[in-house]
Amino acid sequence: MNNKVLLQTDFKDLKLFRRGKVRDVYDLEDKLLIVSTDRISCFDVVLPCGIPYKGKVLTSISAFWFDYIKEIVPHHLITQDVEKYPDELKKYKADLTGRSMLVLKTKPLPVECIVRGYLSGSGWNEYKQNQSICGISLPSGLRQSDKLPEAIFTPSTKADLGHDQNVNQKYISDLVGSNMAEQLKKISLEVYKRASAHALGRGIIIADTKFEFGIHNNRIIIIDEVLTPDSSRFWPLENYKSGEPCISFDKQFVRDYLETLDWEKTPPAPNLPIEIIEKTKEKYLEAYHKLTGNELL
């Protein structure tokens, strides 16, 4: 397997649709080509170094989940098989294999569909202030990392610049219509419930996760990545303790290291020591193995 670190694609004869923090997306007219690079961002800043295999882990986990939840909601994945890609992409096979997806082009919905099963992150901060999250009242006396009585749908805005903002269900109803807002809530909670039960049986708690949806042929389909260490908060079940912060399966080593530096969390970001890169790589690979039962390497 080609194990070079890919920080950025450079397909000059293809139309670049969008370059995100991690993904490079190309416009193929009626389809999109999504390439997951090995870039890593922390505190909304992309670091100058990459994490080996990260893009392949994100792509492979998303493909696993797309298949796993297809009975709940259709998805945008057409194929991951580079041999089935259009001929003009074959020359980029080395960069595309294992880290790319050919997907349907949709009309993305302007909302981040977040589901929380545990109290952490911005949800914990909001609970401490209001005893609620996104207008949803919660019992008193909950502690950090506690499991919620039931999973809750806590949408946020989808910001092109800056941070997303938590909003309530009415805000989403006003944005996309009440019927579609209810569908997004129902689908998101169903996907989370099924996926989190599978993950728990594999030793991973999905504390919270973010879904994105689009419209294709007048129906809602799930798009982007799904239930990866980048879009979700994964906790090892064996280390879980309520009442304190939990170690995540994703960028925890990177965040912890960066917090020790005299860095103002603005560009340019510092390079990472090789041992931090290696530990982070191992965590991504471990998450893939635990969830799917397969080895990437």
N, C-alpha and C positions, 0 to 999 in steps of 0.2 A: 504493500500500500504506500502511495506517495505521502510522505509525512512532512513535507516542507511546510513551513508556516506561511500562510497566505494573508497578507495584511490588506491588500487592495487588488481588485481586478483591473485589467487594462485592455478591454476588448474594444479596440478603436473602431471597428466596423459595425458595432452594435449601438443602439440608442440607449444611453443611460437614462433610466426612468427616475431612480432615486438612489442616493447613497446614504444609508443610515449609520448608526453607531457601529453596527456589526454587519449588516447586509448590504450588498450591492444588487440593485434590481434593474433589469434591462427590459425594454419594451419590444415585444415581438409582434406588435399589432393586436392580434386577438388573444395573445397569451403574454405572460410575464415569465422571465427567467430570474429566479431568486438564488443568489449565491451567498452562502454564509461564510464569511471570512473568519479568521482567527483573532480579529480585533477584540479587545476587551475594554469596557468603559467602567469607571467608578466615579461616583459623585458627578455624573453627567459629563465627564471628560474622558475622551478616548486616549488610552495609554499608547506610548510609542512602540511597545513590544506586543507580541501576540502570545496566545496560549496554544501550543501544539494540539491538534485534533479537535479544538473547541468547535469550529464550524461543522465538522463532520458529526460530532456528538449532537449538536443542536438540530441538524437536519435529520439524523437518524431517529432521534427521540420524537420529533414532530411527526415523522412518517409513521412511527409505531402508533402514536396516539390517534392520528387521522384515521387509521384503519380500525382502531379499537372503539372509537366513538361514532363511526359512520352510520350506525343505526339510529343515533340520536339526532345528528345534524350532518348534512352533506358538507364536504370540504372542497378546497380549491386545488388540491394536488392532482395533477394529471399523471406524471411519472417522475421517478428519480433516475430512471435508466438512461444514461447518456446515449446508448445505442439507439434509443427511440426518439432522441431529440432531432430537431430540424438539421439538415445537412450542414448549414452554415455554422453550427455550434460544435461540430465534431473536432475541429482543429484545436479547440480549447479543452479537450477531454481531460488532460492532466489536471487542470485547475477545477474542472466541474465534477469529476467523479467523487461521489460520496458526500459532497457538500452543497449540492444544488438541487433545485426542484423546478420543473416546468409546471406552471400553475395557470388556472383560469384568471382572466382579467375581470375584476368586479368593480362595482361602485362601493368603495369602503364607507362604512357608517362612522360618523364623527363621534364615537364614544368608546371608551375603554371599559370593557365589561369585567369588573373585578369581583371575584368571589372570595370570601374570607371564612375559614373554618376555625381559625385560631386568632388570638389577639396579639398582634405584632405590628411593627412598622408604624406607618401613619395612622393606622386604625387604633393602635394602642395609645398614641399621642392624643387622638381625638377623644377616645373614651375617657382618658384621665381628666379632660377638660369638661366634657358634656355628658358623660355616661351614655353616649350614643355614638354611632358611626353613620354618616350620611343620612341623618334623620331617623335612624332605626334605634329605638331605645333598647338598652341592654341591662341585664341585672346588675345590681350594685355588688361591689366586693370582688369583681374579677381581677385577676392578676395578669401580669405580662406573660404571654405565651399560653395562657389558659385556652382550652378548647371551648368554643362557643356552644350554647345550648343547641343551636342548629346553624348551618351555614347561612350566610347572608350575602345578598347582592348589593355591592357598594360601588356603583359606577363612578367614572371620572371623565373629565373632559379630555380631549385628545389634542394636546398642544404641539404645534409645529416648533415653537420655541419656548424655552423655559419649562416649568414643571406642570404636569397635569394637576387639575384641581378636583378634589372629591365633590360630588354633587348628589342630589337625591333623585328618587324615581320620577318625581314630577318634572324635574329639569329635563330628564331624558325623554319623557313623554312629550313635552313641549318641543323638543328637538327633532324627534323622529316619528312622533305620533304615538298615541297610547297603546294601540294594538301591537305595533312593532316593539315598543318598549317592554310590554308584557312578554312577548315572545323571546326577546333577548334575555330577560330575567329567567324565564322558565328553562330555556336551553342551557344557559350558563350554569344554573344550579344543578341541572340533571347531569351535565358533563362532569362538573366538579365531584358530584356525589359518586358517580361510577368510577371515575379516575382515581379519586382519593382512596376508595375501598381497595382497588387493585394495588395502588402504591403502598398502602399500609400493610398489605399481605406480603410485600416485597421489602419491608423494613424502612419505608420512607413515609414521613408525614408531609402531605402537601398543605402547608399552613394557609397559603392564599395563592391565587393565580390570576392572570389577566388574559382575557380572550379578546380577539378582534373579529368583526364580522363584516361581510359585504353582501351586496345584492347582485345575483346573477340569474338571468332569465326570470326575474320577478320572485325569486325565493332567497331566503337568508341562507348563506353558507359561511362556514368558519374559515378564516384566512390567516395569513402571516404564520407565526410559529405557534405551537400549542403545547402547554404543560412541559416546558423545558426549564432547566435551572436558571435561565435568563428571564423567563416570563413568570416564574413561580418561586415561592419560598419553600425549598425542600429541606426538611430536617431529618437527620438520622433518628429512627425510632429508638434505637438503643441508648442514645444520649439525651433523650427528651426529658426535660424537667420544667414543670410549670412554675411561674413566679420569677423567672429569670430569662435573659436573652438566650436564644438557642443558636447553636452553630449551624450555618446553612451549608448546602452542598455546592454552592456556586463560587462566589468571589470572596468568601470570607477571609481567606489567607491574604488576598490582595488588599481588601479594605483594612484589615488589622495592621498590615505593614504600613500602608499609606498614612494611617492615623498616627504612627510613631514619627513621621517626618515633619519638618518645618515647611509644609507645603500648603498653600492657601486654597487648594482644590479648584484652581483655575488653570487654563492652558498656559504654558506647556506642562504636561504631566511628566513625572520622573520615570526613569526606567526601573524595572523590577529586578531584584537579584535572581539568579538562576534557580535557587532553591524554592523561592516563592512561586515562580513559573511552574516548576515541576510538581509541587504540591497541588497547585490549582488544576493542572492538567489531570493529575490522578483523581481528583474529586469529580471532575466532569466525566471521566471514563467510568468511575465507580457508579455514578448516578445512572449512566446508560445501562451498565451491566445489571444493576439492581432492578431497574424498572422493566427491562426487556428479557432478562435471563440470557442475553447474548453478549459476546465479546466483540468489541469494535476492532481490536488489534489481533 
